[in-house]
Amino acid sequence: MPGRKAKVGAKPWFDNYGRIALQFLKAHEGQSDEKLLERLNTDWALQLFCGLQLRPNERIKDKDVIWKARAYVAANLDIGKAQEVLINHWKPWMENLHLGLCDATCYESYIKYPTDVKLLWDCIEWMHRCIKRLSKDMGQPRPRNKYQDNKKRRLAYARKRRKTYQEERHIRMLLLNLCEKLILQLGQLLEQWGKQEWPDESLFDKEDWQRYRIIGKIHSQQRFHYDNPGESVPDRIVSLYKPYLRPIVRGKENKRVEFGAKAHTWQVDGLNFLEHLSFSAFNESTRLRQSIAFHQKGFGKLAQLGGDNIYGTNANRRLCSKLGISNCFKPKGRRTHDKLLRQQEDQARKAIGRARATVLEGSYGNDKNHYGLRKVKARNELTEVAWIFFGMMTANAVKVAKRMAANAKARAA
């Protein structure tokens, strides 16, 4: 990451080492930024971990220092190179480098469950606040609309325990019409504001312009969805404040659709590494070739591969046969007549499949329950990726630390 360039001004509390150490602390402690700063001000062990040493009566008073460090790391850290450094550092404490396990999981984002009515109302509320602020600052009367009437109707709809399809269609039609009118009214106000000789940039900054364009896209998508109820909406936005999220259909019993980042992970000797991450849905079975290349680059030759049934495509089977990689896929076609050889193949396949189903699947629950990945509370795309990466790497670091301690204890004995 780039170092400090400014030669004037106050020296920052944390250098690059301290900023990255803060990300590991955030995932390991599982506390809010405010609580973590409290502990950092009073715990000398955490200070030393971050390369910081406060004087007896000195305190960090900047309440935003934690998220500023996270935003800086998210914007400047090359995650691929950082992962390579960690792999090389942890490799001496890893044994079974010939076996790789792969699977995909979704790290959900911390948002309210999205519905069409909620999404449209978020857009309407944001535009109403902007119209109210611009009208007041420009010294002109607020344009008339039916915001208050629709607010009462939307609230009455939200309070109902059972909502029929006809009621939902009716409230969506009202909100779509109101949203369209507010887009036009806000556009007219912005046009008048832009004609002023010295427009105040703080009234409508770059982030506001971006959100205004996103609302226009949301309205067009929702109008298409209303007019064509049976058709899917391509590249569908589900959150106004996190427009990069997409619905990811997982097909689970308790949660059919998830909203967050889909991560394709590669596990070696109990440690998970990030092979691919995307906020759009993808088929993980197409990532096997890249995953094998990832293993060969970081750990050497791959001899055994574990994956669930979705990876057992003909293309992946041919690739494994070509590279001489044994796997846990259900065999196809004729098998050898040697009974002993068949029995050995079945035992190896079951052992690999058992490791994938227990060790790999169990590690996802461990990461989500203990390292802040149950609901990712980052506010933008970059910090969300960094949050997920450091959560996974912190879980790995804890496992390696236990191995190092056990090795030191064995040597002492």
C-alpha positions as CSV (number, residue, x, y, z in Angstrom):
1,M,0.0,0.0,0.0
2,P,1.2,3.6,-0.6
3,G,2.9,5.3,2.3
4,R,2.4,8.7,3.8
5,K,3.0,11.4,1.2
6,A,2.1,14.6,3.0
7,K,5.1,16.2,4.8
8,V,2.9,18.7,6.7
9,G,0.1,18.3,9.1
10,A,-0.5,15.9,12.0
11,K,1.1,12.5,11.8
12,P,-1.6,9.7,11.4
13,W,-2.1,7.4,14.4
14,F,-1.5,4.2,12.3
15,D,0.9,3.4,9.5
16,N,0.2,0.7,6.9
17,Y,1.2,-2.0,9.4
18,G,-1.2,-0.7,12.0
19,R,-4.0,-0.3,9.5
20,I,-3.8,-3.9,8.4
21,A,-3.5,-5.1,12.0
22,L,-6.7,-3.2,12.8
23,Q,-8.5,-5.3,10.3
24,F,-7.4,-8.5,11.9
25,L,-8.4,-7.1,15.3
26,K,-11.8,-6.1,14.0
27,A,-12.5,-9.6,12.8
28,H,-11.1,-11.4,15.8
29,E,-12.7,-9.2,18.5
30,G,-16.1,-9.0,16.8
31,Q,-16.8,-5.5,18.2
32,S,-18.1,-2.3,16.8
33,D,-15.7,0.4,15.8
34,E,-16.6,2.4,18.9
35,K,-16.0,-0.5,21.3
36,L,-12.8,-1.5,19.5
37,L,-11.5,2.1,19.8
38,E,-12.4,2.0,23.6
39,R,-10.4,-1.2,24.0
40,L,-7.5,0.2,21.9
41,N,-7.2,3.2,24.2
42,T,-7.0,1.1,27.3
43,D,-5.3,-2.2,26.3
44,W,-1.6,-2.0,25.8
45,A,-1.5,-5.5,24.2
46,L,-3.8,-4.3,21.3
47,Q,-1.7,-1.2,21.0
48,L,1.5,-3.2,20.6
49,F,-0.2,-5.5,18.1
50,C,-1.0,-2.4,15.9
51,G,2.5,-0.9,16.3
52,L,1.2,1.9,18.6
53,Q,2.2,2.9,22.1
54,L,0.1,5.6,23.8
55,R,1.4,7.7,26.7
56,P,-0.3,7.2,30.1
57,N,-2.8,10.0,29.7
58,E,-3.0,9.9,25.9
59,R,-6.2,8.8,24.1
60,I,-7.3,8.6,20.4
61,K,-10.2,10.9,20.3
62,D,-11.0,10.6,16.6
63,K,-14.1,8.3,16.5
64,D,-13.7,7.7,12.8
65,V,-10.2,6.4,12.9
66,I,-11.2,2.7,12.6
67,W,-13.4,3.1,9.5
68,K,-11.0,5.5,7.9
69,A,-8.3,2.8,8.2
70,R,-10.6,0.2,6.8
71,A,-11.5,2.4,3.9
72,Y,-7.8,3.2,3.2
73,V,-6.9,-0.6,3.2
74,A,-9.9,-1.5,1.1
75,A,-9.0,1.1,-1.5
76,N,-5.3,0.4,-1.7
77,L,-4.5,-3.2,-0.7
78,D,-4.0,-5.8,-3.4
79,I,-5.8,-8.7,-2.0
80,G,-4.3,-11.2,-4.4
81,K,-0.7,-10.3,-3.4
82,A,-1.6,-10.1,0.3
83,Q,-3.0,-13.7,0.1
84,E,0.2,-14.9,-1.6
85,V,2.3,-13.4,1.2
86,L,0.1,-15.2,3.8
87,I,0.3,-18.5,2.0
88,N,4.1,-18.4,1.9
89,H,4.2,-17.5,5.6
90,W,1.8,-20.2,6.7
91,K,3.0,-23.0,4.5
92,P,5.6,-24.4,7.0
93,W,2.7,-25.2,9.4
94,M,0.6,-26.9,6.7
95,E,1.0,-30.6,5.9
96,N,-1.5,-32.0,3.4
97,L,-0.7,-29.8,0.5
98,H,-1.6,-32.4,-2.1
99,L,-5.4,-32.2,-1.2
100,G,-7.6,-29.3,-2.2
101,L,-11.3,-28.8,-1.4
102,C,-13.5,-26.3,-3.2
103,D,-17.0,-24.9,-2.7
104,A,-18.9,-21.6,-2.8
105,T,-20.8,-19.8,-0.1
106,C,-22.6,-16.5,0.2
107,Y,-21.5,-13.8,2.8
108,E,-24.7,-11.9,3.2
109,S,-24.8,-8.1,3.5
110,Y,-26.4,-6.3,6.4
111,I,-29.5,-4.9,4.7
112,K,-33.2,-5.1,5.4
113,Y,-34.9,-7.9,3.4
114,P,-35.6,-6.2,0.0
115,T,-39.1,-6.0,-1.5
116,D,-40.4,-3.9,-4.3
117,V,-42.5,-1.8,-2.0
118,K,-39.6,-1.1,0.4
119,L,-37.2,-0.3,-2.5
120,L,-39.6,2.2,-4.1
121,W,-40.3,3.8,-0.8
122,D,-36.6,4.3,-0.1
123,C,-36.3,6.1,-3.4
124,I,-39.3,8.3,-2.7
125,E,-38.1,9.2,0.8
126,W,-34.6,10.2,-0.5
127,M,-36.0,12.3,-3.3
128,H,-38.5,14.0,-1.0
129,R,-35.7,15.0,1.4
130,C,-33.7,16.4,-1.5
131,I,-36.6,18.4,-2.9
132,K,-37.4,19.8,0.5
133,R,-33.7,20.9,1.0
134,L,-33.3,22.3,-2.4
135,S,-36.5,24.2,-2.3
136,K,-35.7,25.8,1.0
137,D,-32.1,26.8,0.0
138,M,-33.2,28.2,-3.3
139,G,-36.0,30.2,-1.6
140,Q,-39.0,28.9,-3.6
141,P,-42.1,27.0,-2.6
142,R,-41.9,23.2,-2.6
143,P,-43.6,21.6,-5.6
144,R,-46.9,19.8,-4.9
145,N,-47.1,16.0,-4.9
146,K,-49.0,13.3,-3.1
147,Y,-46.2,12.3,-0.8
148,Q,-48.2,12.5,2.5
149,D,-51.2,10.6,1.1
150,N,-49.0,7.8,-0.2
151,K,-47.0,7.8,3.1
152,K,-50.2,7.0,5.0
153,R,-51.2,4.3,2.5
154,R,-47.8,2.7,2.5
155,L,-47.8,2.7,6.4
156,A,-51.3,1.1,6.5
157,Y,-50.1,-1.6,4.0
158,A,-46.9,-2.3,6.0
159,R,-49.0,-2.8,9.2
160,K,-51.1,-5.6,7.7
161,R,-50.0,-9.1,8.7
162,R,-51.5,-10.6,5.5
163,K,-51.1,-8.8,2.2
164,T,-52.9,-10.0,-0.8
165,Y,-51.4,-9.9,-4.3
166,Q,-54.0,-7.3,-5.4
167,E,-53.0,-5.0,-2.5
168,E,-49.4,-5.4,-3.3
169,R,-50.0,-4.5,-7.0
170,H,-52.1,-1.5,-6.0
171,I,-49.5,0.0,-3.6
172,R,-46.7,-0.6,-6.2
173,M,-48.7,1.2,-8.8
174,L,-49.2,4.2,-6.5
175,L,-45.5,4.3,-5.6
176,L,-44.3,3.9,-9.2
177,N,-46.4,6.9,-10.2
178,L,-45.2,9.0,-7.2
179,C,-41.6,8.0,-7.9
180,E,-41.9,9.1,-11.5
181,K,-43.4,12.5,-10.5
182,L,-40.6,13.1,-7.9
183,I,-37.9,12.2,-10.5
184,L,-39.3,14.9,-12.8
185,Q,-39.7,17.5,-10.0
186,L,-36.2,16.9,-8.7
187,G,-34.8,17.1,-12.2
188,Q,-36.5,20.5,-12.7
189,L,-35.1,21.8,-9.4
190,L,-31.6,20.6,-10.3
191,E,-31.9,22.3,-13.7
192,Q,-32.9,25.6,-12.0
193,W,-30.1,25.2,-9.4
194,G,-27.6,24.6,-12.2
195,K,-28.5,27.9,-14.0
196,Q,-27.5,29.9,-11.0
197,E,-24.3,31.9,-11.3
198,W,-22.5,30.3,-8.3
199,P,-24.3,27.0,-7.4
200,D,-23.5,25.6,-4.0
201,E,-21.8,22.2,-4.7
202,S,-22.7,21.0,-1.2
203,L,-26.4,21.1,-1.9
204,F,-26.0,18.2,-4.4
205,D,-22.6,16.5,-4.4
206,K,-21.2,13.7,-6.5
207,E,-22.7,11.0,-4.3
208,D,-26.1,12.5,-4.6
209,W,-25.9,12.7,-8.4
210,Q,-24.9,9.0,-8.5
211,R,-27.9,8.1,-6.3
212,Y,-30.2,10.1,-8.4
213,R,-29.1,8.1,-11.5
214,I,-29.5,4.9,-9.6
215,I,-33.1,5.8,-8.7
216,G,-33.9,6.4,-12.4
217,K,-32.6,2.9,-13.2
218,I,-34.5,1.4,-10.3
219,H,-37.7,3.1,-11.5
220,S,-37.3,1.7,-15.0
221,Q,-36.6,-1.8,-13.7
222,Q,-39.6,-1.7,-11.3
223,R,-41.9,-0.4,-14.1
224,F,-40.8,-3.3,-16.3
225,H,-41.3,-5.7,-13.5
226,Y,-44.8,-4.3,-12.8
227,D,-45.8,-4.5,-16.5
228,N,-44.3,-8.0,-17.0
229,P,-44.8,-9.8,-13.7
230,G,-43.7,-13.2,-15.0
231,E,-40.4,-12.1,-16.5
232,S,-37.0,-11.7,-14.7
233,V,-35.3,-8.4,-14.5
234,P,-31.7,-8.4,-15.8
235,D,-29.1,-6.9,-13.5
236,R,-31.7,-6.2,-10.9
237,I,-31.0,-3.6,-8.1
238,V,-32.3,-4.6,-4.7
239,S,-30.9,-1.9,-2.5
240,L,-30.8,1.9,-3.0
241,Y,-27.8,2.4,-0.7
242,K,-25.9,-0.8,-1.9
243,P,-26.7,-0.9,-5.6
244,Y,-23.9,-3.4,-6.3
245,L,-25.9,-6.2,-4.6
246,R,-27.7,-8.7,-6.6
247,P,-30.2,-11.5,-5.7
248,I,-28.3,-14.8,-5.5
249,V,-30.5,-17.9,-5.7
250,R,-29.0,-20.6,-3.5
251,G,-31.9,-23.0,-3.3
252,K,-31.5,-23.8,0.4
253,E,-34.4,-25.0,2.6
254,N,-34.5,-22.1,5.0
255,K,-33.2,-19.3,2.6
256,R,-33.9,-19.6,-1.1
257,V,-32.4,-16.3,-2.0
258,E,-29.4,-14.5,-0.4
259,F,-28.2,-10.9,-0.9
260,G,-24.4,-10.4,-0.6
261,A,-21.1,-11.6,-2.1
262,K,-20.7,-15.1,-3.5
263,A,-17.2,-16.4,-2.7
264,H,-15.6,-19.4,-4.3
265,T,-13.1,-20.7,-1.7
266,W,-10.3,-23.2,-1.9
267,Q,-9.3,-25.1,1.3
268,V,-5.9,-26.6,1.9
269,D,-5.2,-28.4,5.2
270,G,-8.1,-26.7,7.0
271,L,-7.2,-23.1,5.8
272,N,-9.6,-21.3,3.5
273,F,-8.4,-19.0,0.7
274,L,-10.4,-16.7,-1.6
275,E,-10.2,-17.9,-5.2
276,H,-13.0,-15.8,-6.6
277,L,-15.5,-13.3,-5.2
278,S,-18.4,-11.6,-7.0
279,F,-21.6,-9.8,-6.0
280,S,-23.3,-11.3,-9.1
281,A,-24.3,-14.9,-9.3
282,F,-22.0,-17.4,-11.0
283,N,-21.7,-21.1,-11.5
284,E,-18.8,-22.3,-9.3
285,S,-18.3,-25.5,-11.4
286,T,-16.8,-23.3,-14.2
287,R,-14.1,-22.1,-11.8
288,L,-12.3,-25.5,-11.4
289,R,-9.6,-24.8,-13.9
290,Q,-8.7,-21.5,-12.3
291,S,-8.8,-23.2,-8.8
292,I,-6.4,-25.9,-9.9
293,A,-4.0,-23.2,-11.2
294,F,-4.4,-21.3,-7.9
295,H,-3.4,-24.4,-6.0
296,Q,-0.4,-25.2,-8.2
297,K,0.9,-21.6,-7.9
298,G,0.6,-21.5,-4.2
299,F,1.1,-25.1,-3.0
300,G,2.6,-27.1,-5.8
301,K,1.1,-30.2,-7.5
302,L,-2.5,-31.1,-6.7
303,A,-3.1,-34.9,-6.3
304,Q,-6.6,-35.1,-4.8
305,L,-9.6,-32.8,-5.3
306,G,-12.8,-32.6,-3.3
307,G,-16.0,-30.9,-4.5
308,D,-19.8,-31.5,-4.4
309,N,-21.9,-32.9,-7.2
310,I,-22.1,-29.6,-9.2
311,Y,-18.4,-29.9,-10.0
312,G,-18.8,-33.3,-11.7
313,T,-19.2,-32.1,-15.2
314,N,-17.7,-33.9,-18.2
315,A,-15.3,-31.0,-18.8
316,N,-14.1,-31.1,-15.2
317,R,-13.7,-34.9,-15.3
318,R,-11.6,-34.7,-18.4
319,L,-9.5,-32.0,-16.9
320,C,-8.9,-34.1,-13.7
321,S,-8.0,-37.2,-15.8
322,K,-5.6,-35.2,-18.0
323,L,-3.8,-33.8,-14.9
324,G,-3.9,-37.1,-13.0
325,I,-6.0,-35.7,-10.1
326,S,-8.2,-38.2,-8.2
327,N,-11.5,-36.8,-7.0
328,C,-14.7,-37.6,-5.1
329,F,-17.1,-37.4,-8.1
330,K,-19.4,-40.3,-8.7
331,P,-17.8,-42.6,-11.3
332,K,-19.3,-42.8,-14.8
333,G,-19.0,-45.6,-17.4
334,R,-17.4,-49.0,-16.9
335,R,-15.1,-49.6,-14.1
336,T,-12.1,-51.9,-13.6
337,H,-12.7,-55.6,-13.0
338,D,-10.2,-55.6,-10.2
339,K,-12.3,-55.8,-7.0
340,L,-9.5,-54.7,-4.7
341,L,-8.7,-51.6,-6.9
342,R,-12.4,-50.7,-7.0
343,Q,-12.6,-50.9,-3.3
344,Q,-9.6,-48.7,-2.8
345,E,-11.0,-46.1,-5.2
346,D,-14.3,-46.1,-3.4
347,Q,-12.6,-45.6,0.0
348,A,-10.5,-42.7,-1.3
349,R,-13.5,-41.1,-2.8
350,K,-15.5,-41.4,0.4
351,A,-12.7,-40.0,2.5
352,I,-12.3,-36.9,0.2
353,G,-16.1,-36.4,0.2
354,R,-16.3,-36.7,3.9
355,A,-13.5,-34.1,4.4
356,R,-15.3,-31.7,2.1
357,A,-18.7,-32.2,3.8
358,T,-17.3,-31.8,7.4
359,V,-14.2,-29.7,7.4
360,L,-14.9,-27.3,4.5
361,E,-18.7,-26.9,5.2
362,G,-18.0,-26.6,8.9
363,S,-15.4,-23.8,8.3
364,Y,-18.1,-21.6,6.7
365,G,-20.2,-21.8,9.9
366,N,-17.1,-21.0,12.0
367,D,-16.2,-18.0,9.9
368,K,-19.8,-16.6,10.0
369,N,-20.4,-17.2,13.7
370,H,-17.1,-16.1,15.2
371,Y,-15.4,-13.7,12.7
372,G,-18.0,-11.2,11.7
373,L,-19.2,-12.8,8.5
374,R,-22.7,-13.7,9.5
375,K,-23.9,-10.3,8.2
376,V,-21.3,-8.0,6.7
377,K,-21.9,-4.5,8.0
378,A,-19.6,-2.6,5.5
379,R,-21.1,0.4,3.7
380,N,-19.7,0.1,0.2
381,E,-18.4,-2.5,-2.2
382,L,-14.7,-2.1,-1.5
383,T,-14.9,-2.2,2.3
384,E,-17.2,-5.2,2.0
385,V,-14.7,-7.2,0.0
386,A,-11.9,-6.2,2.5
387,W,-14.2,-7.2,5.4
388,I,-14.8,-10.7,4.0
389,F,-11.1,-11.2,3.1
390,F,-9.8,-10.3,6.6
391,G,-12.5,-12.3,8.3
392,M,-11.4,-15.4,6.4
393,M,-7.7,-14.7,7.0
394,T,-8.2,-14.1,10.7
395,A,-9.8,-17.5,11.0
396,N,-6.8,-19.0,9.3
397,A,-4.4,-17.1,11.5
398,V,-6.1,-18.5,14.6
399,K,-5.7,-22.1,13.4
400,V,-2.0,-21.5,12.4
401,A,-1.3,-19.9,15.8
402,K,-2.7,-23.0,17.6
403,R,-0.5,-25.2,15.4
404,M,2.6,-23.1,16.2
405,A,1.8,-23.3,19.9
406,A,1.3,-27.1,19.8
407,N,4.6,-27.4,17.9
408,A,6.5,-25.3,20.4
409,K,5.0,-27.3,23.3
410,A,6.0,-30.6,21.6
411,R,9.6,-29.3,21.1
412,A,9.8,-28.2,24.8
413,A,8.6,-31.6,26.0
